[in-house]
Amino acid sequence: MLITFESNAHTDVTMFADIAKSLIRMMGHSGTIPSAIAAKDVPAALKHLHKALEAESPEGIEGVDSDEDAEPEVSMDGRAFPLVEMLKAAARENEPIMWYEKK
């Protein structure tokens, strides 16, 4: 399942549901899909997301697999980047953000 985030301030962002739901909760939202964040609440959601991402990011890389064929793991910061950019644009332009399941 895919979740799409929309805002008039930014291009749409689509991501896998498990990651999207985690990020939605990190923003301080219940995780309900579909749902939205009002324009006045976007700055607080961005702040919550930044705090949660900082708390989750590792201080160092441990247990790095030396297998050259192994796929590199994408950090939550990396996965959150498009949504963070959308939140910044929505805050700047005072726009809401909505999300829904994309079928």
MARNU-188674 format. One record per residue (C-alpha): x, y, z; residue number from 0; chain; residue in one letter. Coordinates in steps of 0.5 Angstrom, whole numbers, plus 2048, in hexadecimal, padded with zeros to 3 digits. Layout:
! residues N
+-----+-----+-----+-----+---+---+
|   x |   y |   z |   k | c | r |
+-----+-----+-----+-----+---+---+
|   X |   Y |   Z | NUM | A | A |
...
+-----+-----+-----+-----+---+---+
END
This chain:
! residues 103
+-----+-----+-----+-----+---+---+
|   x |   y |   z |   k | c | r |
+-----+-----+-----+-----+---+---+
| 800 | 800 | 800 |   0 | A | M |
| 802 | 807 | 7FE |   1 | A | L |
| 801 | 80E | 802 |   2 | A | I |
| 801 | 814 | 7FE |   3 | A | T |
| 802 | 81B | 802 |   4 | A | F |
| 7FF | 821 | 7FE |   5 | A | E |
| 800 | 829 | 7FF |   6 | A | S |
| 7FF | 82F | 7FB |   7 | A | N |
| 806 | 831 | 7FD |   8 | A | A |
| 809 | 82B | 7FA |   9 | A | H |
| 809 | 825 | 7F5 |  10 | A | T |
| 806 | 81F | 7F8 |  11 | A | D |
| 80A | 81A | 7FC |  12 | A | V |
| 808 | 812 | 7FC |  13 | A | T |
| 80C | 80D | 800 |  14 | A | M |
| 80A | 806 | 803 |  15 | A | F |
| 805 | 806 | 808 |  16 | A | A |
| 809 | 803 | 80E |  17 | A | D |
| 80E | 809 | 80D |  18 | A | I |
| 809 | 80E | 80C |  19 | A | A |
| 805 | 80C | 812 |  20 | A | K |
| 80B | 80C | 816 |  21 | A | S |
| 80D | 813 | 814 |  22 | A | L |
| 805 | 815 | 815 |  23 | A | I |
| 806 | 813 | 81C |  24 | A | R |
| 80D | 816 | 81D |  25 | A | M |
| 809 | 81D | 81B |  26 | A | M |
| 805 | 81C | 821 |  27 | A | G |
| 7FF | 81A | 81D |  28 | A | H |
| 7FB | 813 | 81F |  29 | A | S |
| 7FC | 810 | 818 |  30 | A | G |
| 7F5 | 810 | 815 |  31 | A | T |
| 7F5 | 80F | 80E |  32 | A | I |
| 7F2 | 813 | 80B |  33 | A | P |
| 7F3 | 819 | 80F |  34 | A | S |
| 7F6 | 820 | 80E |  35 | A | A |
| 7FA | 826 | 812 |  36 | A | I |
| 7F7 | 82D | 812 |  37 | A | A |
| 7FC | 832 | 810 |  38 | A | A |
| 7FD | 835 | 817 |  39 | A | K |
| 7FF | 82E | 81A |  40 | A | D |
| 804 | 82D | 814 |  41 | A | V |
| 80A | 830 | 818 |  42 | A | P |
| 809 | 82C | 81E |  43 | A | A |
| 808 | 826 | 81A |  44 | A | A |
| 80F | 828 | 817 |  45 | A | L |
| 812 | 829 | 81E |  46 | A | K |
| 80F | 822 | 821 |  47 | A | H |
| 812 | 81F | 81B |  48 | A | L |
| 819 | 822 | 81B |  49 | A | H |
| 819 | 820 | 823 |  50 | A | K |
| 817 | 819 | 821 |  51 | A | A |
| 81C | 818 | 81C |  52 | A | L |
| 822 | 81B | 820 |  53 | A | E |
| 820 | 816 | 825 |  54 | A | A |
| 820 | 810 | 821 |  55 | A | E |
| 826 | 811 | 81D |  56 | A | S |
| 82C | 80D | 81F |  57 | A | P |
| 832 | 810 | 822 |  58 | A | E |
| 837 | 80C | 81E |  59 | A | G |
| 837 | 806 | 819 |  60 | A | I |
| 837 | 7FF | 81D |  61 | A | E |
| 837 | 7F9 | 81A |  62 | A | G |
| 838 | 7FB | 812 |  63 | A | V |
| 838 | 7F5 | 80E |  64 | A | D |
| 83E | 7F4 | 809 |  65 | A | S |
| 83A | 7F0 | 804 |  66 | A | D |
| 83B | 7F4 | 7FE |  67 | A | E |
| 835 | 7F1 | 7FB |  68 | A | D |
| 830 | 7F4 | 801 |  69 | A | A |
| 82C | 7F9 | 800 |  70 | A | E |
| 82D | 800 | 804 |  71 | A | P |
| 828 | 801 | 809 |  72 | A | E |
| 824 | 808 | 808 |  73 | A | V |
| 824 | 80C | 80E |  74 | A | S |
| 81D | 80F | 811 |  75 | A | M |
| 820 | 816 | 810 |  76 | A | D |
| 821 | 814 | 808 |  77 | A | G |
| 81A | 811 | 808 |  78 | A | R |
| 817 | 817 | 80B |  79 | A | A |
| 81B | 81C | 807 |  80 | A | F |
| 815 | 81D | 802 |  81 | A | P |
| 810 | 81E | 807 |  82 | A | L |
| 814 | 823 | 80B |  83 | A | V |
| 815 | 827 | 805 |  84 | A | E |
| 80E | 827 | 804 |  85 | A | M |
| 80C | 829 | 80B |  86 | A | L |
| 811 | 82F | 80B |  87 | A | K |
| 80E | 831 | 804 |  88 | A | A |
| 807 | 831 | 807 |  89 | A | A |
| 809 | 834 | 80E |  90 | A | A |
| 80C | 83A | 809 |  91 | A | R |
| 806 | 83B | 805 |  92 | A | E |
| 801 | 839 | 80B |  93 | A | N |
| 7FE | 833 | 807 |  94 | A | E |
| 7FB | 82D | 80A |  95 | A | P |
| 7FE | 826 | 808 |  96 | A | I |
| 7F9 | 820 | 807 |  97 | A | M |
| 7FB | 819 | 806 |  98 | A | W |
| 7F7 | 813 | 803 |  99 | A | Y |
| 7F8 | 80C | 801 | 100 | A | E |
| 7FA | 80B | 7FA | 101 | A | K |
| 7F7 | 805 | 7F6 | 102 | A | K |
+-----+-----+-----+-----+---+---+
END
